[in-house]
Amino acid sequence: MEYPLLSTGVMTAAQRITLTAVAAFAAGCGELTSGASELASGAATCNSDTGLPEPLPVCSPDDPCDRLVAIEPDGVATRPTELPRCRTGLLSDRPFYSDVGPRSRAGIDGTTRYWCEYRPLAAAWAPRPLVVFLHGAYASADNLYNATSLRTKAISYPLRVSRPGFILVSVQGRNLHWPTLDDRDGAHHDNFFRDLGSPSANPDVANVDAIIDGLVADGVVDTDRIYIAGWSNGGFFAQLYGIARHQRPTPGGNRIAAVFAYTAADPFNNAIEGLEPSCQLNPYPTSPVPVHLISRSCDLIACDRDQADHLADRGMTIAPGAIVEPWFDALRSEVGAAASWTRVDGAGNRVGRCRAPGFCPLAAASLNHIRWPDGVDDRSGVDYEHEILSFFRANPL
C-alpha cells in the first residue's frame, strides 16, 4: 500500500515510524488470527457486565505476541512492557525536557508499571491540579514529550486561577495480546475488560488508581482538579476510566473531574463485529462527567458512519464503536455525560461537519490520526491544547 503523504517532507522521523505502523494496522484485515480466533470461538466468552471476563494477557517469553503492528511484521514481543525515557528524543521538533524517571510500581498482574512525571516546584507547598495522559496504541509514555506540547504548558498554565502550573503524568501501557481481527498486539491500555469497581481487577484501571492515590498522599494534588486525557487507544481508555471514577472514587477516595479524548470513540462496544455473545456493555454505565472530544473530520477513527463505510470499502477493518458521531450521541443520551465535540480538519481548521467520504482517502485518514492538535504536527499553528486546558479549568469537581 502506497502512502504518498510520506514523501512530502513534513513529518518527523517518529511520525514516519508511527504512520508505518498505522498503515499496517489499516491494511491488516483478513483471516482470524490466534488471539481473535480464541475470542470468536468462545475461549474467552464476553458478557454484558464486564465485556471480557478477565484482563487481556501480556506479552511474555512463555506467551509471546506475534501479531504485531511493526515495521518488521515477523518480529515478536516477549516483554510485558517497555521502559519510557521520560524525556524529549533527539529527533523531536519539541523543546527538550528531561524529567526524573521513569517512576515505577508493581502492578496487580505482576508487571512492573512505569510512568513519567512532572511536578512544579510550587506544588510542594501549594497543591496543583493533576493531568494524567494516556498514549495511543503501539506508542509510549514518551509521546507526551515528542508529540504534544503539554509538558511546556505544565510549567505555568493556570488550571487553577492564581496557581500557575500543573502536575503532569504520562502512563506507559503494557504490551498486550489484542482481541481484534487485525494484527494489533503491542502497547495498549486495556478497555475490553471493564471492571469499573473500586478496587478494580483491571490492571490498567488499578494502575491509574494507584498513581493518583500516591500523588494525593504526597500532598501535592488539588483533589478537586484531577483530569485524564488520552489519544486514540488512550482516549478510549481515558473515557472508560473517567466515567468510572467521576462518581465512584479510587480506593484512596479520589475522583476524576473531567475527561479529554483525542481521536477516540466508544470504549464499551464489541471487540469484533458480529461476535456473540457480545462484549458490548448493556446497559452502558452512567455518569454526568464532563467529556470533551476533539477528532479530525477525516480520521481512522471514523468521524461518521458514511466515512466508516468508505474506509471499510478500501480495505480497512472498522472496529465496533470506532465511529465518533454515534458514540457522541450515546455519550450524551445513554451515559448521561456532559459531552462536547470539536471537529478539526487536516490543516487544523475548526469545521462543522465530518469530511465527505469521497474526500477522505485512507492515506489522509492515517496521517490525520497521528497528528496531535497543537498546531505543530499539522504545521497549522492552531493550538487546540488551549481549548483542552480551558475545558479542564472550567470543570473542577
N, C-alpha and C positions, 0 to 999 in steps of 0.2 A: 504494500500500500504506500503510495507516494503522498508526502505532506509538503507541498511546495512552500508553505509558510516557513518551513525550517530554514530555507535558504535566503530569507530576507535580511538576515543580519541584525535583527532587533531583539534577539533572545540571548540571555546569558547561557553559559555552559550548563549550569544547573537546570535551567528551563529546557534545554535541548534534551538532557537526560530524562527529565520528567515527562516531556511530551512523547519520547520514545516509549516509555512505559505506558502512558495513557493510550497511545496508538495501538500498542499490543493488546491492551485490555479491550479497546473498541473493536478490534478485529478478532477477538477471541471466542466468538460464538461457535457452537458446533456440538460435538458429541458430549454426553455427560461424562465427566471425568471423576476420579476417585472420590473426593470429598462430596461433590454434588450428587453422585450416584448413590452414595450411602444415605444421604438425606432423602433423596427421592424414593429410595427403596424402603424407607421406614426404619432404618437402623437408628436414626435419631428422630423419633416422631415428634412433630410440632404439636403445640396446643395453643389455645386462645388466651391463656393466662400469662405465660412467660415466653411465647414463641418457641425457641428451642428449649428443651428441658434441662440443659446443662451448658456450661460455658464452652465456647469454641476452643479446641485443643491448640496448644502452642507447637511451633516447630521445635524439634529436638533431634539428637542423634538417633534415638530409637524410633522416632516418628517424623522423619524429615519432610519439609514442604517441597514438593516438586512441581507445583502448579503456579510458578512464579511469573509475575509480570516483570520482566527484566530484559536487559539488552542481550544477554545470553540465556535464551529460554530453556536450555538444557541444564542449567545450574540448579542446585538445591540449597535450601536454608536449613541449618541444623541448630541455630541459636534461637532461644526463645525471645530475645530482644536485642537491640543494638544499643551501643553506648553513644549518646549525643556528646558533642564537644562544647556546647553552650557558649559558642562564640561565632562571630561572622567569619565565613570562609574567605579565602584569598580571592576567589573568582566572583564574589558577590559585588553587586552595584551599590550595596548599602554601606552606611557608616560602620566602622569597626567597633565591636563591643566584645568583651571577654568577661563573662560572669563566673563567679565561684561555682564550681560544679564539675560534672553533674552531681546532683544530690541523689540519694538512693534510699530505699527501704525495702523490706521483704514483703512481697505480695502474698495474698492469701492462697495463691496457687503454687507458691514456692519459687516463683520467678522474681529475680531482683528487679525492682522498678526504678526507673530513672526519670528525673525531670530537671529542667533548667529554671533558675530562679533569680529574679532581680528585686531587691528591696531598696527603696530610697532611704538614705541615712536617717532622715527625719522620722521615719516610721517607728524608730526605737522609742521616741518619746511622744509621738502623736500618731495614733494608728491611721493607716491609709487603706483606701479601697483595694480590693484584690480582683485581678482579672486572670482567669485560667484559660489558656489557649490550647487547642487540640488540633494537631496537624492532620492532613489528609492521608489517604491510602498510599502505601509504599514510601511514605515520607519520613520525616524525623522531627524531633523537638527543635532541631536547629533551623527549621523553616521559619521560626519566629524571627531569627536574626537575618536570614538570607532572602526571605521572600515577603516580609512585611516591614512596616515602619513603626510597629507598636513599641519596640524597645526604645526608640528615640523619644516617643511621646510619654513613655512611663516616667521619665525623669522629671517632667514638670507639668504635665496636663492635669488640670484640677477636676478629677472625677468627684471630688467633694469641694464645694466652694470654700476658699481660704486655706485649703490644704493641697498644695501642688504635688503632683506625682502619685503613682500608684504601684502596688506590688504586682509583679507580672510573673506568671508561672507557665512554662511550656512542658506538657506531659509527653513522654515517649511512649508510643504504643508498643504492643507486643507483636511478634511475628506469628501469625495465626493461619491455620487451615481455614480458608474462606468458603462458605457454603453456597456457591453460585455455580452456574454453568460455565462461566468464564474462568480462565486461569488467573486467579486473583489472590493467591496466597501471598503473605508478606505482612508488613507493618500496618496494623489497623487498631481501632478501638471497637470492642465487641458490642454491637447494638442488636444482636439477634437473640441473645439470652437476656430477657428483660425482667430480671428480678429487681424490682424497684423498691424492695423493702429496705429497712434500716436496722441492723446492718444488712448488706446485700451480699449474695453469693456470686455475683458477677465480679470477677477480679478487677475490671476496669472501673466500675462504679465504686467498689470498695477502695481502690487506689486513690481516686479523686477525693473521696470522703476523707481518707487519712491525711492527704496533703493539706486540704483545707483545715481540718481539725488541728493539725500540727502547727500551722501558721497562726491560727487563732490562739492556740495555747501559748505561743511565744509572745502574745500581747501586742502584735504589730498590725492586726487587721481590723478595719472598721466593719463590724459584723452586719451592719445594715446595707453594706455595699460590696457584696460578693457576687461576681459576674462570671459567666462562662461563655466562651466564644470558640467556634470551630469552623474548619474549612473542609468541604467535601465529606469524606467519612467522619472527620472530626466534627463537622456541622450536624450530621445525623446524630452522632453520639451526644453532642452538646445539648441538642433539643431533648433527647431522651432523659439525660441527666437533669437538666433544668426543670423539666416538667415533673420529674420525680422528687426533686429536692426543693421546690419552691414552698410546698406546704408540709411535706414530711421531712424533717431535718436529718442531717447526718448523725451518726452515732454520738458525735460531740455536741449536737444541738444547733448546728449552723444550717442556714438556708440560702438558696440562690435567689438573688433579687431579680435578675433579668438574663436573657439569653440572646446571643447573636449567632447566626449561621450564614456562611457564605457558600453559595452553590451547593445546597443540600435540600433534601425534601423529607419524606415520611420515614421516621425511624421505627415504626411499628408494623410495617407491612410484611408480606410474604417474602420468603427467601428466593423462591423460584416460581415463575409464572405457572399457575395451574396445580401447584403442589397441594396434595390432600393427605392428611389434614393440614390445613394452612397454618403458617407461622404468624399470620396477622392477628394482632390482639383484638379481642371482641368482648366487651366494648373497649374503646381506647381509654387510657387514663385521662382524668380531667384535672385541669389546673388553670387558674387565672394568670399564670406567669406572663409577664411581658416578653414577647419574642419578636425580634426584628430580623427579617431575611433580606439579603442582597443576592441577586443572581444575575447572570448575563442573559440578555434577551435571546441569545443563541448559545447553547451550552450542552455538554454531555449529560448533565442532569437537566433533562429537557425542560424548557420553560412552560410548555403546554402540551396537550395530547397530540395535536396536529404535528408539532415538531418531533415528538417522540416517535410517531408513526413514520415520519420521513426518515429519521435516523435509523430506525429499525429496517426500513426498506433498503438501506445502504449498508447493511451487514452488521450493525451494532446491536448487541443484546441490551434491551432496556429492562432493568431490574424492576420488579413490582415496587411501587412507591417512589421511583426515581423521576417523578414529574412534579414540578414545583406548584403549578396552579391548583390541581386538585388537593394537594397537601395543604396549601394555604387556606383553602375553603374548609377543610376538615379541622385544621388547627383552630380556626375561629368557632366553627359550629359544633364539632364533636369534643375537642379538647377543652374549649372554652378559654383559650389563651387570648391575651390582648396582643394580637398579631398585626404586624405591618410588613410591607414588602416593597422594596425598591428594585426596579429592573434597570440594568445598565448595558449599553451596547459594547461592542468590542473596542471602541475608541474612547470609552469612559463617559459617554453621554447618558444622562438620565432619559429613559424613554417610557412611554405609557403603555406599551403592549409588547408581547413576545414577537420575535422576528418571524416573518412568514417562512414556512418550511422550505420553499424554493430558494430562499436567500440564507439558508443555514446549512452549508456543506459540513461534512464530518470534520474536515481539517480545521475549519474555523471554530466549530464547537469544541474540539480538543484543545486548541490553543487558548480560547477564552477561559476554559475551565481552570487552567493553571496560572492565570494572571490575577493576582490579588488586587483588590480595587483601591490601591493607594496612589494611583497615577504614575507609578514607576514602571511596573511590568508592561503596561499597555502604552506607555510613553504619552499618556494623555495629559498628565499634570493635574488631573482631577482626583483629589484625595478624599475617598469616602470613609477613611478611618475617623475623620472628624464627626461624620454622621453617626458612626458606630459608638464612639465615646460619648457624644452628646446624648444618644439614646440611653446609654448606661447611666450617665449623670442624672437624667430626668426620671430614673426608675430605681430609687432605693427601695428597700423593704418598707 
